[in-house]
Amino acid sequence: MKCPFCSAQETQVIDSRVSEEGDVVRRRRRCTVCHKRFTTYEGAELRMPTIVKSNGQREDFSRGKLETSFHRALHKRLVETAKVEEAIERIEQAVLNEAKREHSSRKIGEMVMEELKKLDQVGYVRFASVYRSFSDVEEFKDAIREVTKQ
């Protein structure tokens, strides 16, 4: 680790501690040249897969897009924020667990619909109507039947 004060290449680790959550290591270091101390933090860097859209375009996975989808579907619905965050975490974890470099946007959309189905029936129908591009009332009826089957 390079010293941030004098740019020397040699530093010593004086102390290491794991965070309470267990996902970050805090290291106290001392430069062997200028003897100044500094702290570094070490954590795992996970590479999320690329999402392949229906038109063939590729883009990086975006948690922000997931959050936007949930918030639009659940607008003015009484669903706890913590529950929405848990649903988004489950989707992210499922995507990571598959260990693929690419996922189709269709598959991500289906995962969102499954989570919405568990959270809120109205939110599910809202999302499904946009996601599946409903063109008539019958498609709404089918989505309502699907969500009330549970």
C-alpha positions as CSV (number, residue, x, y, z in Angstrom):
1,M,0.0,0.0,0.0
2,K,1.4,3.4,-1.1
3,C,1.7,6.1,1.6
4,P,-0.8,8.9,0.9
5,F,1.6,11.5,2.5
6,C,5.0,10.7,0.9
7,S,4.1,8.1,-1.8
8,A,6.6,5.6,-0.3
9,Q,5.8,2.1,-1.5
10,E,6.5,0.4,1.9
11,T,3.9,0.6,4.7
12,Q,3.3,-1.7,7.7
13,V,0.0,-2.9,9.0
14,I,-0.2,-2.0,12.7
15,D,-3.7,-3.2,13.5
16,S,-6.6,-5.0,11.6
17,R,-10.2,-5.2,12.7
18,V,-13.3,-6.6,11.1
19,S,-16.4,-4.4,11.0
20,E,-19.5,-5.5,13.1
21,E,-21.3,-6.6,9.9
22,G,-18.2,-8.7,8.9
23,D,-18.0,-7.3,5.4
24,V,-15.1,-4.8,5.8
25,V,-11.6,-5.0,7.3
26,R,-10.2,-1.8,8.8
27,R,-6.4,-1.7,8.7
28,R,-4.3,0.9,10.6
29,R,-1.0,1.4,8.7
30,R,2.3,3.2,9.3
31,C,4.7,4.4,6.6
32,T,8.2,3.1,7.0
33,V,9.7,6.3,5.5
34,C,7.8,9.3,6.9
35,H,6.3,7.3,9.9
36,K,2.8,8.8,9.5
37,R,-0.2,6.7,10.2
38,F,-3.3,6.2,8.0
39,T,-6.3,3.9,7.8
40,T,-7.4,1.8,4.9
41,Y,-10.6,-0.2,4.4
42,E,-10.8,-3.5,2.5
43,G,-14.0,-5.0,1.2
44,A,-15.2,-7.4,-1.4
45,E,-15.9,-5.9,-4.8
46,L,-18.7,-7.8,-6.6
47,R,-19.1,-7.5,-10.3
48,M,-22.8,-7.5,-11.2
49,P,-23.6,-9.0,-14.6
50,T,-24.5,-7.2,-17.8
51,I,-28.2,-7.0,-18.7
52,V,-29.2,-7.8,-22.2
53,K,-32.3,-5.9,-23.2
54,S,-34.9,-7.2,-25.7
55,N,-33.5,-5.1,-28.5
56,G,-30.1,-6.7,-27.9
57,Q,-28.5,-3.6,-26.2
58,R,-26.3,-4.4,-23.2
59,E,-26.1,-2.3,-20.1
60,D,-24.7,-2.7,-16.5
61,F,-27.0,-4.1,-13.9
62,S,-28.6,-1.2,-12.0
63,R,-30.0,-1.4,-8.5
64,G,-31.4,2.1,-9.1
65,K,-33.6,0.8,-11.9
66,L,-34.9,-1.9,-9.7
67,E,-35.7,0.6,-7.0
68,T,-37.5,2.9,-9.5
69,S,-39.6,-0.1,-10.8
70,F,-40.7,-1.0,-7.3
71,H,-41.5,2.6,-6.3
72,R,-43.5,3.2,-9.5
73,A,-45.5,0.0,-9.0
74,L,-46.1,0.6,-5.3
75,H,-46.7,4.4,-5.6
76,K,-49.2,5.3,-2.8
77,R,-49.5,1.7,-1.6
78,L,-48.9,0.9,2.0
79,V,-45.9,-1.3,1.7
80,E,-43.0,-1.0,4.2
81,T,-39.8,0.3,2.7
82,A,-37.9,-2.5,4.5
83,K,-39.9,-5.1,2.7
84,V,-39.2,-3.4,-0.7
85,E,-35.4,-3.3,0.2
86,E,-35.5,-7.0,1.1
87,A,-37.2,-7.9,-2.2
88,I,-34.5,-5.9,-4.1
89,E,-31.8,-7.7,-2.1
90,R,-33.3,-11.1,-3.0
91,I,-33.3,-10.2,-6.7
92,E,-29.7,-9.0,-6.5
93,Q,-28.6,-12.1,-4.6
94,A,-30.3,-14.4,-7.1
95,V,-28.6,-12.7,-10.0
96,L,-25.2,-13.0,-8.2
97,N,-25.8,-16.6,-7.3
98,E,-26.3,-17.6,-10.9
99,A,-22.8,-16.5,-11.6
100,K,-23.5,-15.6,-15.2
101,R,-21.9,-12.7,-17.0
102,E,-25.2,-11.8,-18.7
103,H,-28.8,-11.9,-17.8
104,S,-31.8,-11.0,-20.0
105,S,-33.9,-8.1,-18.9
106,R,-36.9,-10.4,-19.4
107,K,-35.7,-12.6,-16.6
108,I,-35.1,-9.7,-14.3
109,G,-38.6,-8.4,-15.0
110,E,-40.0,-11.8,-14.1
111,M,-38.1,-11.7,-10.8
112,V,-39.6,-8.3,-10.1
113,M,-43.1,-9.5,-10.8
114,E,-42.6,-12.5,-8.5
115,E,-41.5,-10.2,-5.7
116,L,-44.3,-7.8,-6.3
117,K,-46.8,-10.6,-6.3
118,K,-45.7,-11.4,-2.7
119,L,-45.7,-7.7,-1.6
120,D,-48.8,-6.2,-3.1
121,Q,-51.4,-7.4,-5.6
122,V,-52.1,-3.9,-7.0
123,G,-48.4,-3.2,-7.4
124,Y,-48.1,-6.5,-9.2
125,V,-50.9,-5.7,-11.7
126,R,-49.5,-2.2,-12.2
127,F,-46.0,-3.5,-13.0
128,A,-47.4,-6.4,-15.2
129,S,-49.6,-4.0,-17.2
130,V,-46.5,-1.9,-18.2
131,Y,-44.0,-4.8,-18.4
132,R,-46.3,-7.0,-20.5
133,S,-47.7,-4.1,-22.5
134,F,-51.4,-4.9,-21.8
135,S,-53.5,-3.8,-24.8
136,D,-57.0,-4.6,-23.5
137,V,-59.1,-5.2,-20.4
138,E,-58.9,-9.0,-20.7
139,E,-55.2,-8.9,-20.1
140,F,-55.8,-7.0,-16.9
141,K,-58.4,-9.6,-15.8
142,D,-55.9,-12.4,-16.5
143,A,-53.3,-10.6,-14.4
144,I,-55.8,-10.2,-11.5
145,R,-56.8,-13.8,-11.8
146,E,-53.1,-14.8,-11.7
147,V,-52.4,-12.8,-8.5
148,T,-55.5,-13.9,-6.7
149,K,-54.8,-17.6,-7.3
150,Q,-52.3,-17.6,-4.4
